Amino acid sequence: MKCPFCGSERIKQGISWGKSAETGNIGLEYTKEKSLLPFTIVAEVYSDLCLDCKTIIRTYIKDDADKNWITKD
């Protein structure tokens, strides 16, 4: 993989996003379908980072993407 901005091949893949005790998990939120009690679940987010120009090349999840995502409408 090459960085589309600087051309570097020094890409660190699959870096998980940090978590904080004060804010809880960081990631994309969804609710479990067919649940008696609605509660929010967080899908952990990962990024690929160019080590030379420090650009996040790609951000993604490894979970199944077919979920009841919480959106701001």
N, C-alpha and C positions, 0 to 999 in steps of 0.2 A: 504494500500500500504506500502511496506517495501523498504527501501533503499537497492539496490543490493550491495553496497559497505561496509556499516557499520551495516546494519540490523535494523537501527532505524525505528520506525513507525511515527516519528515526521516529517511528510512531509507537507509542505504548498503547496497547489495546486492552479493553475490558476493565478499565479503572472504575471501581464502584464509587458512587457518591457517598460523602460522609454523612454521619448521623450525629445529632446533638441531643443530649438529655433534656434540654430545655424546649426543643421544638419537636421532638419525636422523629419518626422516620421521614426521610426526604425521598420523594419519588412521585409517581403518577398514582392518583387515587381512584379507587373503584369500590363499588359495593357488591356484596355477594348476592346473586339472584336467588330467589326462593328461600330467603332466610327469614326466620320468625322475627329476629331482632336486627334491624338495619344498622350496620356498623361499617366504618370505612377501613379498607385494606389498602396498603401501599405496595405497589410493584417497584422493586428496586431498580434504579436507573444506573446505566453504565455509559462511559464515554471513551472514545479513542482520542488521544492527545498527541499533538506534534511536540516533540521535545526540543525542537530548535526555535520555532516561532511562537510556541505556547498556545496554538489555536486548537480548540476542540473541533475535531474533524467530524465526528459523528456521535450522536447520543441515542441510546436505544435501551430496550428492556429485553430480558431473556425469557420472560413468562409468555404464556399464550396471550395474544393480543385481543382475542374475542371476549371482552369483558364488559361489564356495565360501568363504563368510565364516568366519573363525575366531571361535568363540564360547567363552565360559567356561561349561562345563557341569558 
